[in-house]
Amino acid sequence: MTEKRVFRSDTFVNRSFVAGIPFILMFGGLTHFAFAWLGKTNWAAPFVPGNESVWEHLKMSY
């Protein structure tokens, strides 16, 4: 008995994962230096890393 799939989720997930890697790398690279570029403003601190701690690096990917 063959299973008929309406939506191939495994292929979609794999393609999305591979397509997302360059985006995360580019976005992470930009946000890594954004706090200094923005003049170390208080409103930017919750969104971009402000120092080199592990928490700040995790903030780059969220």
Biopython code that builds the backbone (N, CA, C, O; Angstrom):
import numpy as np
from Bio.PDB.StructureBuilder import StructureBuilder

atoms = [
    (1, "MET", "N", (0.845, -1.168, 0.000)),
    (1, "MET", "CA", (0.000, 0.000, 0.000)),
    (1, "MET", "C", (0.898, 1.241, 0.000)),
    (1, "MET", "O", (1.764, 1.390, 0.862)),
    (2, "THR", "N", (0.689, 2.089, -0.935)),
    (2, "THR", "CA", (1.495, 3.306, -1.014)),
    (2, "THR", "C", (0.746, 4.465, -0.373)),
    (2, "THR", "O", (-0.480, 4.564, -0.434)),
    (3, "GLU", "N", (1.519, 5.315, 0.227)),
    (3, "GLU", "CA", (0.942, 6.478, 0.895)),
    (3, "GLU", "C", (1.036, 7.679, -0.032)),
    (3, "GLU", "O", (2.118, 8.019, -0.512)),
    (4, "LYS", "N", (-0.084, 8.311, -0.280)),
    (4, "LYS", "CA", (-0.109, 9.491, -1.140)),
    (4, "LYS", "C", (-0.031, 10.738, -0.273)),
    (4, "LYS", "O", (-0.854, 10.950, 0.617)),
    (5, "ARG", "N", (0.972, 11.556, -0.550)),
    (5, "ARG", "CA", (1.146, 12.779, 0.219)),
    (5, "ARG", "C", (0.633, 13.965, -0.579)),
    (5, "ARG", "O", (0.884, 14.085, -1.778)),
    (6, "VAL", "N", (-0.076, 14.821, 0.095)),
    (6, "VAL", "CA", (-0.556, 16.044, -0.529)),
    (6, "VAL", "C", (0.545, 17.103, -0.482)),
    (6, "VAL", "O", (0.708, 17.876, -1.425)),
    (7, "PHE", "N", (1.286, 17.135, 0.601)),
    (7, "PHE", "CA", (2.337, 18.132, 0.798)),
    (7, "PHE", "C", (3.584, 17.419, 1.298)),
    (7, "PHE", "O", (3.542, 16.725, 2.314)),
    (8, "ARG", "N", (4.667, 17.585, 0.604)),
    (8, "ARG", "CA", (5.915, 16.932, 1.010)),
    (8, "ARG", "C", (6.645, 17.816, 2.012)),
    (8, "ARG", "O", (7.477, 18.643, 1.638)),
    (9, "SER", "N", (6.335, 17.638, 3.250)),
    (9, "SER", "CA", (6.897, 18.502, 4.284)),
    (9, "SER", "C", (8.390, 18.279, 4.470)),
    (9, "SER", "O", (9.124, 19.219, 4.775)),
    (10, "ASP", "N", (8.849, 17.039, 4.288)),
    (10, "ASP", "CA", (10.267, 16.785, 4.488)),
    (10, "ASP", "C", (11.119, 17.522, 3.461)),
    (10, "ASP", "O", (12.182, 18.037, 3.808)),
    (11, "THR", "N", (10.685, 17.586, 2.219)),
    (11, "THR", "CA", (11.414, 18.318, 1.189)),
    (11, "THR", "C", (11.361, 19.814, 1.463)),
    (11, "THR", "O", (12.367, 20.508, 1.311)),
    (12, "PHE", "N", (10.212, 20.309, 1.862)),
    (12, "PHE", "CA", (10.064, 21.733, 2.175)),
    (12, "PHE", "C", (10.979, 22.137, 3.325)),
    (12, "PHE", "O", (11.633, 23.179, 3.267)),
    (13, "VAL", "N", (11.024, 21.322, 4.360)),
    (13, "VAL", "CA", (11.861, 21.623, 5.517)),
    (13, "VAL", "C", (13.327, 21.615, 5.124)),
    (13, "VAL", "O", (14.076, 22.506, 5.524)),
    (14, "ASN", "N", (13.748, 20.633, 4.353)),
    (14, "ASN", "CA", (15.145, 20.563, 3.926)),
    (14, "ASN", "C", (15.530, 21.776, 3.083)),
    (14, "ASN", "O", (16.592, 22.361, 3.297)),
    (15, "ARG", "N", (14.699, 22.156, 2.148)),
    (15, "ARG", "CA", (14.996, 23.313, 1.301)),
    (15, "ARG", "C", (15.003, 24.606, 2.115)),
    (15, "ARG", "O", (15.854, 25.469, 1.899)),
    (16, "SER", "N", (14.075, 24.741, 3.032)),
    (16, "SER", "CA", (14.021, 25.941, 3.870)),
    (16, "SER", "C", (15.253, 26.042, 4.755)),
    (16, "SER", "O", (15.799, 27.127, 4.957)),
    (17, "PHE", "N", (15.681, 24.912, 5.277)),
    (17, "PHE", "CA", (16.866, 24.894, 6.127)),
    (17, "PHE", "C", (18.100, 25.308, 5.340)),
    (17, "PHE", "O", (18.883, 26.135, 5.809)),
    (18, "VAL", "N", (18.281, 24.753, 4.166)),
    (18, "VAL", "CA", (19.445, 25.071, 3.338)),
    (18, "VAL", "C", (19.387, 26.518, 2.861)),
    (18, "VAL", "O", (20.415, 27.194, 2.821)),
    (19, "ALA", "N", (18.214, 26.999, 2.504)),
    (19, "ALA", "CA", (18.076, 28.383, 2.043)),
    (19, "ALA", "C", (18.259, 29.372, 3.191)),
    (19, "ALA", "O", (18.670, 30.509, 2.959)),
    (20, "GLY", "N", (17.968, 28.969, 4.406)),
    (20, "GLY", "CA", (18.078, 29.863, 5.546)),
    (20, "GLY", "C", (19.488, 30.049, 6.069)),
    (20, "GLY", "O", (19.767, 31.046, 6.735)),
    (21, "ILE", "N", (20.376, 29.122, 5.786)),
    (21, "ILE", "CA", (21.747, 29.215, 6.296)),
    (21, "ILE", "C", (22.449, 30.484, 5.829)),
    (21, "ILE", "O", (22.991, 31.201, 6.670)),
    (22, "PRO", "N", (22.469, 30.804, 4.531)),
    (22, "PRO", "CA", (23.132, 32.051, 4.117)),
    (22, "PRO", "C", (22.479, 33.293, 4.719)),
    (22, "PRO", "O", (23.170, 34.255, 5.056)),
    (23, "PHE", "N", (21.150, 33.278, 4.858)),
    (23, "PHE", "CA", (20.450, 34.418, 5.458)),
    (23, "PHE", "C", (20.892, 34.629, 6.899)),
    (23, "PHE", "O", (21.183, 35.757, 7.298)),
    (24, "ILE", "N", (20.944, 33.562, 7.681)),
    (24, "ILE", "CA", (21.356, 33.664, 9.080)),
    (24, "ILE", "C", (22.793, 34.151, 9.185)),
    (24, "ILE", "O", (23.108, 34.970, 10.048)),
    (25, "LEU", "N", (23.668, 33.655, 8.317)),
    (25, "LEU", "CA", (25.064, 34.093, 8.355)),
    (25, "LEU", "C", (25.201, 35.576, 8.014)),
    (25, "LEU", "O", (25.945, 36.300, 8.677)),
    (26, "MET", "N", (24.492, 36.025, 6.990)),
    (26, "MET", "CA", (24.575, 37.440, 6.611)),
    (26, "MET", "C", (23.940, 38.338, 7.671)),
    (26, "MET", "O", (24.516, 39.357, 8.053)),
    (27, "PHE", "N", (22.758, 37.961, 8.143)),
    (27, "PHE", "CA", (22.066, 38.755, 9.154)),
    (27, "PHE", "C", (22.855, 38.782, 10.462)),
    (27, "PHE", "O", (22.956, 39.826, 11.107)),
    (28, "GLY", "N", (23.408, 37.647, 10.850)),
    (28, "GLY", "CA", (24.226, 37.586, 12.058)),
    (28, "GLY", "C", (25.471, 38.435, 11.944)),
    (28, "GLY", "O", (25.876, 39.083, 12.909)),
    (29, "GLY", "N", (26.085, 38.438, 10.764)),
    (29, "GLY", "CA", (27.261, 39.275, 10.554)),
    (29, "GLY", "C", (26.937, 40.750, 10.655)),
    (29, "GLY", "O", (27.721, 41.525, 11.204)),
    (30, "LEU", "N", (25.792, 41.144, 10.132)),
    (30, "LEU", "CA", (25.386, 42.553, 10.218)),
    (30, "LEU", "C", (25.043, 42.965, 11.647)),
    (30, "LEU", "O", (25.457, 44.029, 12.108)),
    (31, "THR", "N", (24.290, 42.127, 12.338)),
    (31, "THR", "CA", (23.893, 42.490, 13.697)),
    (31, "THR", "C", (25.054, 42.420, 14.678)),
    (31, "THR", "O", (25.005, 43.034, 15.744)),
    (32, "HIS", "N", (26.093, 41.681, 14.328)),
    (32, "HIS", "CA", (27.246, 41.567, 15.221)),
    (32, "HIS", "C", (27.878, 42.936, 15.477)),
    (32, "HIS", "O", (28.377, 43.198, 16.571)),
    (33, "PHE", "N", (27.857, 43.796, 14.477)),
    (33, "PHE", "CA", (28.470, 45.109, 14.602)),
    (33, "PHE", "C", (27.446, 46.246, 14.667)),
    (33, "PHE", "O", (27.830, 47.414, 14.733)),
    (34, "ALA", "N", (26.175, 45.927, 14.651)),
    (34, "ALA", "CA", (25.131, 46.950, 14.581)),
    (34, "ALA", "C", (25.093, 47.845, 15.813)),
    (34, "ALA", "O", (24.807, 49.036, 15.689)),
    (35, "PHE", "N", (25.371, 47.310, 16.986)),
    (35, "PHE", "CA", (25.298, 48.125, 18.204)),
    (35, "PHE", "C", (26.294, 49.281, 18.138)),
    (35, "PHE", "O", (25.961, 50.406, 18.509)),
    (36, "ALA", "N", (27.494, 49.014, 17.675)),
    (36, "ALA", "CA", (28.493, 50.083, 17.539)),
    (36, "ALA", "C", (28.106, 51.033, 16.413)),
    (36, "ALA", "O", (28.276, 52.246, 16.540)),
    (37, "TRP", "N", (27.591, 50.496, 15.319)),
    (37, "TRP", "CA", (27.195, 51.338, 14.182)),
    (37, "TRP", "C", (26.056, 52.282, 14.557)),
    (37, "TRP", "O", (25.979, 53.399, 14.045)),
    (38, "LEU", "N", (25.177, 51.838, 15.443)),
    (38, "LEU", "CA", (24.027, 52.652, 15.846)),
    (38, "LEU", "C", (24.356, 53.609, 16.981)),
    (38, "LEU", "O", (23.456, 54.245, 17.530)),
    (39, "GLY", "N", (25.612, 53.722, 17.338)),
    (39, "GLY", "CA", (26.021, 54.671, 18.371)),
    (39, "GLY", "C", (25.744, 54.207, 19.788)),
    (39, "GLY", "O", (25.639, 55.035, 20.693)),
    (40, "LYS", "N", (25.624, 52.903, 20.003)),
    (40, "LYS", "CA", (25.375, 52.314, 21.331)),
    (40, "LYS", "C", (24.136, 52.906, 21.996)),
    (40, "LYS", "O", (24.158, 53.241, 23.180)),
    (41, "THR", "N", (23.075, 53.030, 21.239)),
    (41, "THR", "CA", (21.824, 53.580, 21.763)),
    (41, "THR", "C", (21.085, 52.550, 22.609)),
    (41, "THR", "O", (21.203, 51.347, 22.377)),
    (42, "ASN", "N", (20.329, 53.021, 23.582)),
    (42, "ASN", "CA", (19.601, 52.130, 24.488)),
    (42, "ASN", "C", (18.495, 51.354, 23.788)),
    (42, "ASN", "O", (18.227, 50.213, 24.163)),
    (43, "TRP", "N", (17.847, 51.931, 22.787)),
    (43, "TRP", "CA", (16.740, 51.248, 22.129)),
    (43, "TRP", "C", (17.227, 50.072, 21.284)),
    (43, "TRP", "O", (16.440, 49.169, 21.000)),
    (44, "ALA", "N", (18.484, 50.049, 20.875)),
    (44, "ALA", "CA", (19.006, 48.960, 20.046)),
    (44, "ALA", "C", (19.469, 47.771, 20.876)),
    (44, "ALA", "O", (19.553, 46.657, 20.358)),
    (45, "ALA", "N", (19.767, 47.983, 22.146)),
    (45, "ALA", "CA", (20.340, 46.939, 22.994)),
    (45, "ALA", "C", (19.503, 45.658, 23.086)),
    (45, "ALA", "O", (20.096, 44.580, 23.097)),
    (46, "PRO", "N", (18.179, 45.702, 23.151)),
    (46, "PRO", "CA", (17.426, 44.442, 23.225)),
    (46, "PRO", "C", (17.446, 43.623, 21.936)),
    (46, "PRO", "O", (17.125, 42.435, 21.957)),
    (47, "PHE", "N", (17.816, 44.237, 20.826)),
    (47, "PHE", "CA", (17.712, 43.570, 19.535)),
    (47, "PHE", "C", (19.040, 43.144, 18.933)),
    (47, "PHE", "O", (19.083, 42.198, 18.146)),
    (48, "VAL", "N", (20.114, 43.815, 19.282)),
    (48, "VAL", "CA", (21.428, 43.504, 18.709)),
    (48, "VAL", "C", (22.432, 43.296, 19.836)),
    (48, "VAL", "O", (22.280, 43.875, 20.912)),
    (49, "PRO", "N", (23.458, 42.474, 19.603)),
    (49, "PRO", "CA", (24.424, 42.196, 20.665)),
    (49, "PRO", "C", (25.240, 43.427, 21.039)),
    (49, "PRO", "O", (25.674, 44.182, 20.170)),
    (50, "GLY", "N", (25.444, 43.622, 22.334)),
    (50, "GLY", "CA", (26.196, 44.769, 22.813)),
    (50, "GLY", "C", (27.593, 44.434, 23.285)),
    (50, "GLY", "O", (28.432, 45.327, 23.406)),
    (51, "ASN", "N", (27.863, 43.165, 23.555)),
    (51, "ASN", "CA", (29.208, 42.747, 23.947)),
    (51, "ASN", "C", (29.463, 41.338, 23.414)),
    (51, "ASN", "O", (28.693, 40.845, 22.591)),
    (52, "GLU", "N", (30.509, 40.698, 23.861)),
    (52, "GLU", "CA", (30.906, 39.406, 23.300)),
    (52, "GLU", "C", (30.487, 38.207, 24.151)),
    (52, "GLU", "O", (31.101, 37.146, 24.047)),
    (53, "SER", "N", (29.459, 38.348, 24.989)),
    (53, "SER", "CA", (29.030, 37.226, 25.821)),
    (53, "SER", "C", (28.254, 36.204, 24.987)),
    (53, "SER", "O", (27.814, 36.490, 23.874)),
    (54, "VAL", "N", (28.100, 35.016, 25.552)),
    (54, "VAL", "CA", (27.359, 33.950, 24.865)),
    (54, "VAL", "C", (25.917, 34.379, 24.640)),
    (54, "VAL", "O", (25.365, 34.146, 23.565)),
    (55, "TRP", "N", (25.296, 35.004, 25.645)),
    (55, "TRP", "CA", (23.915, 35.454, 25.511)),
    (55, "TRP", "C", (23.756, 36.418, 24.340)),
    (55, "TRP", "O", (22.790, 36.327, 23.583)),
    (56, "GLU", "N", (24.690, 37.328, 24.193)),
    (56, "GLU", "CA", (24.615, 38.312, 23.114)),
    (56, "GLU", "C", (24.763, 37.634, 21.753)),
    (56, "GLU", "O", (24.135, 38.064, 20.786)),
    (57, "HIS", "N", (25.562, 36.607, 21.660)),
    (57, "HIS", "CA", (25.692, 35.884, 20.396)),
    (57, "HIS", "C", (24.430, 35.070, 20.092)),
    (57, "HIS", "O", (24.059, 34.921, 18.927)),
    (58, "LEU", "N", (23.779, 34.553, 21.109)),
    (58, "LEU", "CA", (22.516, 33.845, 20.890)),
    (58, "LEU", "C", (21.429, 34.806, 20.430)),
    (58, "LEU", "O", (20.545, 34.421, 19.665)),
    (59, "LYS", "N", (21.486, 36.050, 20.889)),
    (59, "LYS", "CA", (20.500, 37.053, 20.494)),
    (59, "LYS", "C", (20.569, 37.337, 18.989)),
    (59, "LYS", "O", (19.574, 37.753, 18.394)),
    (60, "MET", "N", (21.731, 37.115, 18.372)),
    (60, "MET", "CA", (21.880, 37.394, 16.941)),
    (60, "MET", "C", (20.994, 36.493, 16.089)),
    (60, "MET", "O", (20.505, 36.917, 15.042)),
    (61, "SER", "N", (20.781, 35.249, 16.530)),
    (61, "SER", "CA", (20.019, 34.326, 15.693)),
    (61, "SER", "C", (18.527, 34.338, 15.991)),
    (61, "SER", "O", (17.767, 33.660, 15.301)),
    (62, "TYR", "N", (18.090, 35.075, 16.981)),
    (62, "TYR", "CA", (16.662, 35.165, 17.275)),
    (62, "TYR", "C", (16.189, 36.483, 16.824)),
    (62, "TYR", "O", (15.007, 36.796, 16.966)),
]
sb = StructureBuilder()
sb.init_structure("model")
sb.init_model(0)
sb.init_chain("A")
sb.init_seg("    ")
for serial, (resi, resn, name, xyz) in enumerate(atoms, 1):
    if name == "N":
        sb.init_residue(resn, " ", resi, " ")
    sb.init_atom(name, np.array(xyz, "f"), 0.0, 1.0, " ", f" {name:<3s}", serial, name[0])
structure = sb.get_structure()
